[in-house]
Amino acid sequence: MMPKILTGLMVLSLVLAVLFGRERLLDLVFAKPVTASIDFRTLERSDRPNQFLVCPAGLCSAPVDLESPVFEMTATALRDRWLAMIKDQPRVETIAADPENLLYHFVQRSYWMRFPDSITVCFFDLADGKSTLAIYSRSHYGRSDFGVNENRIRHWLDLLSQ
């Protein structure tokens, strides 16, 4: 009896995935991830390890995983470079943009299962025409991400620095 139920559930899942698509099915089953506006100064991290925070020294009250690099360009130029770089990244969608405050929200979905990770980035001007940024990348489902959020952000920072 149990194998028939499991087979039925697998067939139903496959049919739903075909009808709705994997991303839509995940949103139906687990609820669509919501990205609320983030203030990096008051950000509170969850206790889950599936997140990665990059922040300039002294800006974030939450524990930081990596201090932000400084770039030899204005914040708007850095933002433009970021947006050009992000266009070439697979399965990334811009969810919200606040150009006035240089704050942007993205979702990148995993290749196979299409699990969504949210990435929020804000750009800041520094003295002498320099700039920096804060990035918060986090998974919505599960507890571990096998280092995906950290690897993603380190890779993107490497691309920005080229």
Chimera marker file (.cmm) of the C-alpha trace (Angstrom):
<marker_set name="trace">
<marker id="1" x="0.000" y="0.000" z="0.000" r="1" g="1" b="0" radius="0.5"/>
<marker id="2" x="2.766" y="2.458" z="0.963" r="1" g="1" b="0" radius="0.5"/>
<marker id="3" x="4.684" y="2.079" z="-2.346" r="1" g="1" b="0" radius="0.5"/>
<marker id="4" x="1.488" y="2.915" z="-4.261" r="1" g="1" b="0" radius="0.5"/>
<marker id="5" x="0.984" y="6.086" z="-2.220" r="1" g="1" b="0" radius="0.5"/>
<marker id="6" x="4.603" y="7.148" z="-2.747" r="1" g="1" b="0" radius="0.5"/>
<marker id="7" x="4.358" y="6.403" z="-6.466" r="1" g="1" b="0" radius="0.5"/>
<marker id="8" x="1.143" y="8.416" z="-6.645" r="1" g="1" b="0" radius="0.5"/>
<marker id="9" x="2.752" y="11.364" z="-4.883" r="1" g="1" b="0" radius="0.5"/>
<marker id="10" x="5.739" y="11.240" z="-7.216" r="1" g="1" b="0" radius="0.5"/>
<marker id="11" x="3.482" y="11.155" z="-10.286" r="1" g="1" b="0" radius="0.5"/>
<marker id="12" x="1.391" y="14.033" z="-8.893" r="1" g="1" b="0" radius="0.5"/>
<marker id="13" x="4.554" y="16.054" z="-8.212" r="1" g="1" b="0" radius="0.5"/>
<marker id="14" x="5.804" y="15.423" z="-11.734" r="1" g="1" b="0" radius="0.5"/>
<marker id="15" x="2.459" y="16.435" z="-13.275" r="1" g="1" b="0" radius="0.5"/>
<marker id="16" x="2.340" y="19.619" z="-11.164" r="1" g="1" b="0" radius="0.5"/>
<marker id="17" x="5.936" y="20.452" z="-12.081" r="1" g="1" b="0" radius="0.5"/>
<marker id="18" x="5.122" y="20.046" z="-15.770" r="1" g="1" b="0" radius="0.5"/>
<marker id="19" x="1.922" y="22.099" z="-15.505" r="1" g="1" b="0" radius="0.5"/>
<marker id="20" x="3.246" y="24.901" z="-13.343" r="1" g="1" b="0" radius="0.5"/>
<marker id="21" x="7.023" y="24.708" z="-13.747" r="1" g="1" b="0" radius="0.5"/>
<marker id="22" x="9.450" y="23.947" z="-10.936" r="1" g="1" b="0" radius="0.5"/>
<marker id="23" x="9.676" y="27.514" z="-9.663" r="1" g="1" b="0" radius="0.5"/>
<marker id="24" x="5.911" y="28.038" z="-9.549" r="1" g="1" b="0" radius="0.5"/>
<marker id="25" x="5.432" y="24.643" z="-7.889" r="1" g="1" b="0" radius="0.5"/>
<marker id="26" x="7.969" y="25.571" z="-5.187" r="1" g="1" b="0" radius="0.5"/>
<marker id="27" x="6.151" y="28.859" z="-4.653" r="1" g="1" b="0" radius="0.5"/>
<marker id="28" x="2.820" y="27.010" z="-4.338" r="1" g="1" b="0" radius="0.5"/>
<marker id="29" x="4.132" y="24.381" z="-1.923" r="1" g="1" b="0" radius="0.5"/>
<marker id="30" x="6.447" y="26.511" z="0.237" r="1" g="1" b="0" radius="0.5"/>
<marker id="31" x="4.991" y="30.008" z="-0.332" r="1" g="1" b="0" radius="0.5"/>
<marker id="32" x="6.727" y="32.575" z="-2.475" r="1" g="1" b="0" radius="0.5"/>
<marker id="33" x="9.817" y="34.072" z="-0.824" r="1" g="1" b="0" radius="0.5"/>
<marker id="34" x="9.245" y="37.653" z="0.236" r="1" g="1" b="0" radius="0.5"/>
<marker id="35" x="12.129" y="40.080" z="0.348" r="1" g="1" b="0" radius="0.5"/>
<marker id="36" x="11.412" y="42.860" z="2.776" r="1" g="1" b="0" radius="0.5"/>
<marker id="37" x="13.415" y="46.040" z="2.598" r="1" g="1" b="0" radius="0.5"/>
<marker id="38" x="16.638" y="45.708" z="4.530" r="1" g="1" b="0" radius="0.5"/>
<marker id="39" x="18.461" y="48.329" z="6.540" r="1" g="1" b="0" radius="0.5"/>
<marker id="40" x="21.989" y="46.994" z="6.885" r="1" g="1" b="0" radius="0.5"/>
<marker id="41" x="22.560" y="49.161" z="9.976" r="1" g="1" b="0" radius="0.5"/>
<marker id="42" x="19.841" y="47.329" z="11.930" r="1" g="1" b="0" radius="0.5"/>
<marker id="43" x="19.878" y="43.947" z="10.177" r="1" g="1" b="0" radius="0.5"/>
<marker id="44" x="19.330" y="40.966" z="12.464" r="1" g="1" b="0" radius="0.5"/>
<marker id="45" x="20.546" y="37.638" z="11.141" r="1" g="1" b="0" radius="0.5"/>
<marker id="46" x="18.780" y="34.356" z="11.769" r="1" g="1" b="0" radius="0.5"/>
<marker id="47" x="20.535" y="31.506" z="13.558" r="1" g="1" b="0" radius="0.5"/>
<marker id="48" x="20.641" y="29.448" z="10.345" r="1" g="1" b="0" radius="0.5"/>
<marker id="49" x="24.023" y="28.984" z="8.651" r="1" g="1" b="0" radius="0.5"/>
<marker id="50" x="22.648" y="29.379" z="5.102" r="1" g="1" b="0" radius="0.5"/>
<marker id="51" x="23.424" y="33.086" z="4.781" r="1" g="1" b="0" radius="0.5"/>
<marker id="52" x="26.410" y="35.323" z="4.056" r="1" g="1" b="0" radius="0.5"/>
<marker id="53" x="26.854" y="38.990" z="4.987" r="1" g="1" b="0" radius="0.5"/>
<marker id="54" x="29.388" y="41.401" z="3.509" r="1" g="1" b="0" radius="0.5"/>
<marker id="55" x="29.464" y="44.817" z="5.135" r="1" g="1" b="0" radius="0.5"/>
<marker id="56" x="31.753" y="47.842" z="5.448" r="1" g="1" b="0" radius="0.5"/>
<marker id="57" x="33.503" y="48.212" z="8.810" r="1" g="1" b="0" radius="0.5"/>
<marker id="58" x="31.239" y="49.815" z="11.390" r="1" g="1" b="0" radius="0.5"/>
<marker id="59" x="28.047" y="49.790" z="9.305" r="1" g="1" b="0" radius="0.5"/>
<marker id="60" x="26.281" y="46.557" z="10.247" r="1" g="1" b="0" radius="0.5"/>
<marker id="61" x="25.202" y="45.749" z="13.770" r="1" g="1" b="0" radius="0.5"/>
<marker id="62" x="24.946" y="42.045" z="12.842" r="1" g="1" b="0" radius="0.5"/>
<marker id="63" x="28.006" y="39.791" z="12.738" r="1" g="1" b="0" radius="0.5"/>
<marker id="64" x="29.764" y="40.159" z="9.379" r="1" g="1" b="0" radius="0.5"/>
<marker id="65" x="31.239" y="37.269" z="7.383" r="1" g="1" b="0" radius="0.5"/>
<marker id="66" x="33.449" y="39.453" z="5.194" r="1" g="1" b="0" radius="0.5"/>
<marker id="67" x="34.410" y="43.118" z="5.321" r="1" g="1" b="0" radius="0.5"/>
<marker id="68" x="33.455" y="44.951" z="2.133" r="1" g="1" b="0" radius="0.5"/>
<marker id="69" x="36.183" y="45.917" z="-0.307" r="1" g="1" b="0" radius="0.5"/>
<marker id="70" x="36.685" y="49.545" z="-1.313" r="1" g="1" b="0" radius="0.5"/>
<marker id="71" x="36.364" y="50.413" z="-5.000" r="1" g="1" b="0" radius="0.5"/>
<marker id="72" x="38.049" y="53.265" z="-6.881" r="1" g="1" b="0" radius="0.5"/>
<marker id="73" x="34.778" y="54.667" z="-8.262" r="1" g="1" b="0" radius="0.5"/>
<marker id="74" x="31.601" y="56.362" z="-7.087" r="1" g="1" b="0" radius="0.5"/>
<marker id="75" x="28.712" y="54.363" z="-5.663" r="1" g="1" b="0" radius="0.5"/>
<marker id="76" x="26.610" y="54.945" z="-8.791" r="1" g="1" b="0" radius="0.5"/>
<marker id="77" x="29.467" y="53.724" z="-11.010" r="1" g="1" b="0" radius="0.5"/>
<marker id="78" x="29.853" y="50.662" z="-8.763" r="1" g="1" b="0" radius="0.5"/>
<marker id="79" x="26.104" y="50.069" z="-8.955" r="1" g="1" b="0" radius="0.5"/>
<marker id="80" x="26.251" y="50.265" z="-12.756" r="1" g="1" b="0" radius="0.5"/>
<marker id="81" x="29.146" y="47.786" z="-12.834" r="1" g="1" b="0" radius="0.5"/>
<marker id="82" x="27.193" y="45.469" z="-10.492" r="1" g="1" b="0" radius="0.5"/>
<marker id="83" x="24.055" y="45.600" z="-12.654" r="1" g="1" b="0" radius="0.5"/>
<marker id="84" x="26.092" y="44.858" z="-15.794" r="1" g="1" b="0" radius="0.5"/>
<marker id="85" x="27.772" y="41.920" z="-14.031" r="1" g="1" b="0" radius="0.5"/>
<marker id="86" x="24.502" y="40.548" z="-12.622" r="1" g="1" b="0" radius="0.5"/>
<marker id="87" x="22.926" y="40.426" z="-16.103" r="1" g="1" b="0" radius="0.5"/>
<marker id="88" x="25.414" y="37.709" z="-17.032" r="1" g="1" b="0" radius="0.5"/>
<marker id="89" x="24.721" y="35.556" z="-13.973" r="1" g="1" b="0" radius="0.5"/>
<marker id="90" x="22.478" y="32.519" z="-14.468" r="1" g="1" b="0" radius="0.5"/>
<marker id="91" x="18.938" y="32.378" z="-13.069" r="1" g="1" b="0" radius="0.5"/>
<marker id="92" x="19.081" y="35.834" z="-11.432" r="1" g="1" b="0" radius="0.5"/>
<marker id="93" x="15.990" y="38.012" z="-11.349" r="1" g="1" b="0" radius="0.5"/>
<marker id="94" x="15.729" y="41.579" z="-10.079" r="1" g="1" b="0" radius="0.5"/>
<marker id="95" x="12.912" y="41.614" z="-7.528" r="1" g="1" b="0" radius="0.5"/>
<marker id="96" x="12.990" y="45.235" z="-6.379" r="1" g="1" b="0" radius="0.5"/>
<marker id="97" x="15.080" y="48.321" z="-6.977" r="1" g="1" b="0" radius="0.5"/>
<marker id="98" x="15.357" y="51.593" z="-5.083" r="1" g="1" b="0" radius="0.5"/>
<marker id="99" x="17.758" y="53.577" z="-7.300" r="1" g="1" b="0" radius="0.5"/>
<marker id="100" x="17.477" y="56.682" z="-5.125" r="1" g="1" b="0" radius="0.5"/>
<marker id="101" x="18.909" y="54.789" z="-2.138" r="1" g="1" b="0" radius="0.5"/>
<marker id="102" x="21.105" y="52.493" z="-4.281" r="1" g="1" b="0" radius="0.5"/>
<marker id="103" x="19.358" y="49.433" z="-2.774" r="1" g="1" b="0" radius="0.5"/>
<marker id="104" x="18.562" y="46.368" z="-4.910" r="1" g="1" b="0" radius="0.5"/>
<marker id="105" x="16.983" y="42.957" z="-4.272" r="1" g="1" b="0" radius="0.5"/>
<marker id="106" x="17.638" y="39.889" z="-6.427" r="1" g="1" b="0" radius="0.5"/>
<marker id="107" x="16.684" y="36.219" z="-6.410" r="1" g="1" b="0" radius="0.5"/>
<marker id="108" x="18.926" y="33.534" z="-7.817" r="1" g="1" b="0" radius="0.5"/>
<marker id="109" x="17.504" y="30.047" z="-8.169" r="1" g="1" b="0" radius="0.5"/>
<marker id="110" x="19.542" y="26.860" z="-7.864" r="1" g="1" b="0" radius="0.5"/>
<marker id="111" x="20.216" y="25.014" z="-11.093" r="1" g="1" b="0" radius="0.5"/>
<marker id="112" x="18.468" y="21.730" z="-10.504" r="1" g="1" b="0" radius="0.5"/>
<marker id="113" x="15.771" y="22.226" z="-7.855" r="1" g="1" b="0" radius="0.5"/>
<marker id="114" x="15.203" y="25.962" z="-8.504" r="1" g="1" b="0" radius="0.5"/>
<marker id="115" x="15.343" y="26.800" z="-4.793" r="1" g="1" b="0" radius="0.5"/>
<marker id="116" x="15.397" y="30.600" z="-4.396" r="1" g="1" b="0" radius="0.5"/>
<marker id="117" x="18.125" y="32.533" z="-2.602" r="1" g="1" b="0" radius="0.5"/>
<marker id="118" x="17.640" y="36.247" z="-1.954" r="1" g="1" b="0" radius="0.5"/>
<marker id="119" x="20.471" y="38.709" z="-2.412" r="1" g="1" b="0" radius="0.5"/>
<marker id="120" x="20.212" y="42.313" z="-1.231" r="1" g="1" b="0" radius="0.5"/>
<marker id="121" x="22.895" y="44.842" z="-2.099" r="1" g="1" b="0" radius="0.5"/>
<marker id="122" x="23.336" y="48.503" z="-1.198" r="1" g="1" b="0" radius="0.5"/>
<marker id="123" x="26.041" y="50.836" z="-2.513" r="1" g="1" b="0" radius="0.5"/>
<marker id="124" x="27.720" y="53.572" z="-0.455" r="1" g="1" b="0" radius="0.5"/>
<marker id="125" x="29.867" y="56.561" z="-1.416" r="1" g="1" b="0" radius="0.5"/>
<marker id="126" x="33.102" y="57.077" z="0.501" r="1" g="1" b="0" radius="0.5"/>
<marker id="127" x="35.533" y="59.995" z="0.496" r="1" g="1" b="0" radius="0.5"/>
<marker id="128" x="37.718" y="60.839" z="-2.510" r="1" g="1" b="0" radius="0.5"/>
<marker id="129" x="35.342" y="59.357" z="-5.101" r="1" g="1" b="0" radius="0.5"/>
<marker id="130" x="35.589" y="55.837" z="-3.681" r="1" g="1" b="0" radius="0.5"/>
<marker id="131" x="32.742" y="53.502" z="-2.760" r="1" g="1" b="0" radius="0.5"/>
<marker id="132" x="31.822" y="50.247" z="-1.098" r="1" g="1" b="0" radius="0.5"/>
<marker id="133" x="28.810" y="47.989" z="-0.784" r="1" g="1" b="0" radius="0.5"/>
<marker id="134" x="26.910" y="45.763" z="1.610" r="1" g="1" b="0" radius="0.5"/>
<marker id="135" x="25.539" y="42.395" z="0.465" r="1" g="1" b="0" radius="0.5"/>
<marker id="136" x="23.255" y="39.976" z="2.287" r="1" g="1" b="0" radius="0.5"/>
<marker id="137" x="22.715" y="36.614" z="0.573" r="1" g="1" b="0" radius="0.5"/>
<marker id="138" x="20.427" y="34.036" z="2.175" r="1" g="1" b="0" radius="0.5"/>
<marker id="139" x="18.532" y="30.855" z="1.437" r="1" g="1" b="0" radius="0.5"/>
<marker id="140" x="14.817" y="30.569" z="2.074" r="1" g="1" b="0" radius="0.5"/>
<marker id="141" x="14.503" y="26.803" z="2.464" r="1" g="1" b="0" radius="0.5"/>
<marker id="142" x="16.425" y="24.391" z="4.599" r="1" g="1" b="0" radius="0.5"/>
<marker id="143" x="19.184" y="25.004" z="7.054" r="1" g="1" b="0" radius="0.5"/>
<marker id="144" x="22.431" y="24.341" z="5.213" r="1" g="1" b="0" radius="0.5"/>
<marker id="145" x="23.375" y="25.688" z="1.804" r="1" g="1" b="0" radius="0.5"/>
<marker id="146" x="26.718" y="23.856" z="1.471" r="1" g="1" b="0" radius="0.5"/>
<marker id="147" x="28.470" y="27.225" z="1.151" r="1" g="1" b="0" radius="0.5"/>
<marker id="148" x="26.450" y="28.364" z="-1.877" r="1" g="1" b="0" radius="0.5"/>
<marker id="149" x="25.725" y="31.874" z="-0.545" r="1" g="1" b="0" radius="0.5"/>
<marker id="150" x="29.344" y="32.494" z="0.419" r="1" g="1" b="0" radius="0.5"/>
<marker id="151" x="30.706" y="31.102" z="-2.854" r="1" g="1" b="0" radius="0.5"/>
<marker id="152" x="28.247" y="33.164" z="-4.895" r="1" g="1" b="0" radius="0.5"/>
<marker id="153" x="29.130" y="36.440" z="-3.203" r="1" g="1" b="0" radius="0.5"/>
<marker id="154" x="32.888" y="35.827" z="-3.252" r="1" g="1" b="0" radius="0.5"/>
<marker id="155" x="32.628" y="35.024" z="-6.970" r="1" g="1" b="0" radius="0.5"/>
<marker id="156" x="30.595" y="38.151" z="-7.687" r="1" g="1" b="0" radius="0.5"/>
<marker id="157" x="33.046" y="40.310" z="-5.720" r="1" g="1" b="0" radius="0.5"/>
<marker id="158" x="35.896" y="38.818" z="-7.767" r="1" g="1" b="0" radius="0.5"/>
<marker id="159" x="34.039" y="39.713" z="-10.971" r="1" g="1" b="0" radius="0.5"/>
<marker id="160" x="33.467" y="43.274" z="-9.729" r="1" g="1" b="0" radius="0.5"/>
<marker id="161" x="37.161" y="43.674" z="-8.939" r="1" g="1" b="0" radius="0.5"/>
<marker id="162" x="38.304" y="42.751" z="-12.456" r="1" g="1" b="0" radius="0.5"/>
<link id1="1" id2="2" r="1" g="1" b="0" radius="0.2"/>
<link id1="2" id2="3" r="1" g="1" b="0" radius="0.2"/>
<link id1="3" id2="4" r="1" g="1" b="0" radius="0.2"/>
<link id1="4" id2="5" r="1" g="1" b="0" radius="0.2"/>
<link id1="5" id2="6" r="1" g="1" b="0" radius="0.2"/>
<link id1="6" id2="7" r="1" g="1" b="0" radius="0.2"/>
<link id1="7" id2="8" r="1" g="1" b="0" radius="0.2"/>
<link id1="8" id2="9" r="1" g="1" b="0" radius="0.2"/>
<link id1="9" id2="10" r="1" g="1" b="0" radius="0.2"/>
<link id1="10" id2="11" r="1" g="1" b="0" radius="0.2"/>
<link id1="11" id2="12" r="1" g="1" b="0" radius="0.2"/>
<link id1="12" id2="13" r="1" g="1" b="0" radius="0.2"/>
<link id1="13" id2="14" r="1" g="1" b="0" radius="0.2"/>
<link id1="14" id2="15" r="1" g="1" b="0" radius="0.2"/>
<link id1="15" id2="16" r="1" g="1" b="0" radius="0.2"/>
<link id1="16" id2="17" r="1" g="1" b="0" radius="0.2"/>
<link id1="17" id2="18" r="1" g="1" b="0" radius="0.2"/>
<link id1="18" id2="19" r="1" g="1" b="0" radius="0.2"/>
<link id1="19" id2="20" r="1" g="1" b="0" radius="0.2"/>
<link id1="20" id2="21" r="1" g="1" b="0" radius="0.2"/>
<link id1="21" id2="22" r="1" g="1" b="0" radius="0.2"/>
<link id1="22" id2="23" r="1" g="1" b="0" radius="0.2"/>
<link id1="23" id2="24" r="1" g="1" b="0" radius="0.2"/>
<link id1="24" id2="25" r="1" g="1" b="0" radius="0.2"/>
<link id1="25" id2="26" r="1" g="1" b="0" radius="0.2"/>
<link id1="26" id2="27" r="1" g="1" b="0" radius="0.2"/>
<link id1="27" id2="28" r="1" g="1" b="0" radius="0.2"/>
<link id1="28" id2="29" r="1" g="1" b="0" radius="0.2"/>
<link id1="29" id2="30" r="1" g="1" b="0" radius="0.2"/>
<link id1="30" id2="31" r="1" g="1" b="0" radius="0.2"/>
<link id1="31" id2="32" r="1" g="1" b="0" radius="0.2"/>
<link id1="32" id2="33" r="1" g="1" b="0" radius="0.2"/>
<link id1="33" id2="34" r="1" g="1" b="0" radius="0.2"/>
<link id1="34" id2="35" r="1" g="1" b="0" radius="0.2"/>
<link id1="35" id2="36" r="1" g="1" b="0" radius="0.2"/>
<link id1="36" id2="37" r="1" g="1" b="0" radius="0.2"/>
<link id1="37" id2="38" r="1" g="1" b="0" radius="0.2"/>
<link id1="38" id2="39" r="1" g="1" b="0" radius="0.2"/>
<link id1="39" id2="40" r="1" g="1" b="0" radius="0.2"/>
<link id1="40" id2="41" r="1" g="1" b="0" radius="0.2"/>
<link id1="41" id2="42" r="1" g="1" b="0" radius="0.2"/>
<link id1="42" id2="43" r="1" g="1" b="0" radius="0.2"/>
<link id1="43" id2="44" r="1" g="1" b="0" radius="0.2"/>
<link id1="44" id2="45" r="1" g="1" b="0" radius="0.2"/>
<link id1="45" id2="46" r="1" g="1" b="0" radius="0.2"/>
<link id1="46" id2="47" r="1" g="1" b="0" radius="0.2"/>
<link id1="47" id2="48" r="1" g="1" b="0" radius="0.2"/>
<link id1="48" id2="49" r="1" g="1" b="0" radius="0.2"/>
<link id1="49" id2="50" r="1" g="1" b="0" radius="0.2"/>
<link id1="50" id2="51" r="1" g="1" b="0" radius="0.2"/>
<link id1="51" id2="52" r="1" g="1" b="0" radius="0.2"/>
<link id1="52" id2="53" r="1" g="1" b="0" radius="0.2"/>
<link id1="53" id2="54" r="1" g="1" b="0" radius="0.2"/>
<link id1="54" id2="55" r="1" g="1" b="0" radius="0.2"/>
<link id1="55" id2="56" r="1" g="1" b="0" radius="0.2"/>
<link id1="56" id2="57" r="1" g="1" b="0" radius="0.2"/>
<link id1="57" id2="58" r="1" g="1" b="0" radius="0.2"/>
<link id1="58" id2="59" r="1" g="1" b="0" radius="0.2"/>
<link id1="59" id2="60" r="1" g="1" b="0" radius="0.2"/>
<link id1="60" id2="61" r="1" g="1" b="0" radius="0.2"/>
<link id1="61" id2="62" r="1" g="1" b="0" radius="0.2"/>
<link id1="62" id2="63" r="1" g="1" b="0" radius="0.2"/>
<link id1="63" id2="64" r="1" g="1" b="0" radius="0.2"/>
<link id1="64" id2="65" r="1" g="1" b="0" radius="0.2"/>
<link id1="65" id2="66" r="1" g="1" b="0" radius="0.2"/>
<link id1="66" id2="67" r="1" g="1" b="0" radius="0.2"/>
<link id1="67" id2="68" r="1" g="1" b="0" radius="0.2"/>
<link id1="68" id2="69" r="1" g="1" b="0" radius="0.2"/>
<link id1="69" id2="70" r="1" g="1" b="0" radius="0.2"/>
<link id1="70" id2="71" r="1" g="1" b="0" radius="0.2"/>
<link id1="71" id2="72" r="1" g="1" b="0" radius="0.2"/>
<link id1="72" id2="73" r="1" g="1" b="0" radius="0.2"/>
<link id1="73" id2="74" r="1" g="1" b="0" radius="0.2"/>
<link id1="74" id2="75" r="1" g="1" b="0" radius="0.2"/>
<link id1="75" id2="76" r="1" g="1" b="0" radius="0.2"/>
<link id1="76" id2="77" r="1" g="1" b="0" radius="0.2"/>
<link id1="77" id2="78" r="1" g="1" b="0" radius="0.2"/>
<link id1="78" id2="79" r="1" g="1" b="0" radius="0.2"/>
<link id1="79" id2="80" r="1" g="1" b="0" radius="0.2"/>
<link id1="80" id2="81" r="1" g="1" b="0" radius="0.2"/>
<link id1="81" id2="82" r="1" g="1" b="0" radius="0.2"/>
<link id1="82" id2="83" r="1" g="1" b="0" radius="0.2"/>
<link id1="83" id2="84" r="1" g="1" b="0" radius="0.2"/>
<link id1="84" id2="85" r="1" g="1" b="0" radius="0.2"/>
<link id1="85" id2="86" r="1" g="1" b="0" radius="0.2"/>
<link id1="86" id2="87" r="1" g="1" b="0" radius="0.2"/>
<link id1="87" id2="88" r="1" g="1" b="0" radius="0.2"/>
<link id1="88" id2="89" r="1" g="1" b="0" radius="0.2"/>
<link id1="89" id2="90" r="1" g="1" b="0" radius="0.2"/>
<link id1="90" id2="91" r="1" g="1" b="0" radius="0.2"/>
<link id1="91" id2="92" r="1" g="1" b="0" radius="0.2"/>
<link id1="92" id2="93" r="1" g="1" b="0" radius="0.2"/>
<link id1="93" id2="94" r="1" g="1" b="0" radius="0.2"/>
<link id1="94" id2="95" r="1" g="1" b="0" radius="0.2"/>
<link id1="95" id2="96" r="1" g="1" b="0" radius="0.2"/>
<link id1="96" id2="97" r="1" g="1" b="0" radius="0.2"/>
<link id1="97" id2="98" r="1" g="1" b="0" radius="0.2"/>
<link id1="98" id2="99" r="1" g="1" b="0" radius="0.2"/>
<link id1="99" id2="100" r="1" g="1" b="0" radius="0.2"/>
<link id1="100" id2="101" r="1" g="1" b="0" radius="0.2"/>
<link id1="101" id2="102" r="1" g="1" b="0" radius="0.2"/>
<link id1="102" id2="103" r="1" g="1" b="0" radius="0.2"/>
<link id1="103" id2="104" r="1" g="1" b="0" radius="0.2"/>
<link id1="104" id2="105" r="1" g="1" b="0" radius="0.2"/>
<link id1="105" id2="106" r="1" g="1" b="0" radius="0.2"/>
<link id1="106" id2="107" r="1" g="1" b="0" radius="0.2"/>
<link id1="107" id2="108" r="1" g="1" b="0" radius="0.2"/>
<link id1="108" id2="109" r="1" g="1" b="0" radius="0.2"/>
<link id1="109" id2="110" r="1" g="1" b="0" radius="0.2"/>
<link id1="110" id2="111" r="1" g="1" b="0" radius="0.2"/>
<link id1="111" id2="112" r="1" g="1" b="0" radius="0.2"/>
<link id1="112" id2="113" r="1" g="1" b="0" radius="0.2"/>
<link id1="113" id2="114" r="1" g="1" b="0" radius="0.2"/>
<link id1="114" id2="115" r="1" g="1" b="0" radius="0.2"/>
<link id1="115" id2="116" r="1" g="1" b="0" radius="0.2"/>
<link id1="116" id2="117" r="1" g="1" b="0" radius="0.2"/>
<link id1="117" id2="118" r="1" g="1" b="0" radius="0.2"/>
<link id1="118" id2="119" r="1" g="1" b="0" radius="0.2"/>
<link id1="119" id2="120" r="1" g="1" b="0" radius="0.2"/>
<link id1="120" id2="121" r="1" g="1" b="0" radius="0.2"/>
<link id1="121" id2="122" r="1" g="1" b="0" radius="0.2"/>
<link id1="122" id2="123" r="1" g="1" b="0" radius="0.2"/>
<link id1="123" id2="124" r="1" g="1" b="0" radius="0.2"/>
<link id1="124" id2="125" r="1" g="1" b="0" radius="0.2"/>
<link id1="125" id2="126" r="1" g="1" b="0" radius="0.2"/>
<link id1="126" id2="127" r="1" g="1" b="0" radius="0.2"/>
<link id1="127" id2="128" r="1" g="1" b="0" radius="0.2"/>
<link id1="128" id2="129" r="1" g="1" b="0" radius="0.2"/>
<link id1="129" id2="130" r="1" g="1" b="0" radius="0.2"/>
<link id1="130" id2="131" r="1" g="1" b="0" radius="0.2"/>
<link id1="131" id2="132" r="1" g="1" b="0" radius="0.2"/>
<link id1="132" id2="133" r="1" g="1" b="0" radius="0.2"/>
<link id1="133" id2="134" r="1" g="1" b="0" radius="0.2"/>
<link id1="134" id2="135" r="1" g="1" b="0" radius="0.2"/>
<link id1="135" id2="136" r="1" g="1" b="0" radius="0.2"/>
<link id1="136" id2="137" r="1" g="1" b="0" radius="0.2"/>
<link id1="137" id2="138" r="1" g="1" b="0" radius="0.2"/>
<link id1="138" id2="139" r="1" g="1" b="0" radius="0.2"/>
<link id1="139" id2="140" r="1" g="1" b="0" radius="0.2"/>
<link id1="140" id2="141" r="1" g="1" b="0" radius="0.2"/>
<link id1="141" id2="142" r="1" g="1" b="0" radius="0.2"/>
<link id1="142" id2="143" r="1" g="1" b="0" radius="0.2"/>
<link id1="143" id2="144" r="1" g="1" b="0" radius="0.2"/>
<link id1="144" id2="145" r="1" g="1" b="0" radius="0.2"/>
<link id1="145" id2="146" r="1" g="1" b="0" radius="0.2"/>
<link id1="146" id2="147" r="1" g="1" b="0" radius="0.2"/>
<link id1="147" id2="148" r="1" g="1" b="0" radius="0.2"/>
<link id1="148" id2="149" r="1" g="1" b="0" radius="0.2"/>
<link id1="149" id2="150" r="1" g="1" b="0" radius="0.2"/>
<link id1="150" id2="151" r="1" g="1" b="0" radius="0.2"/>
<link id1="151" id2="152" r="1" g="1" b="0" radius="0.2"/>
<link id1="152" id2="153" r="1" g="1" b="0" radius="0.2"/>
<link id1="153" id2="154" r="1" g="1" b="0" radius="0.2"/>
<link id1="154" id2="155" r="1" g="1" b="0" radius="0.2"/>
<link id1="155" id2="156" r="1" g="1" b="0" radius="0.2"/>
<link id1="156" id2="157" r="1" g="1" b="0" radius="0.2"/>
<link id1="157" id2="158" r="1" g="1" b="0" radius="0.2"/>
<link id1="158" id2="159" r="1" g="1" b="0" radius="0.2"/>
<link id1="159" id2="160" r="1" g="1" b="0" radius="0.2"/>
<link id1="160" id2="161" r="1" g="1" b="0" radius="0.2"/>
<link id1="161" id2="162" r="1" g="1" b="0" radius="0.2"/>
</marker_set>
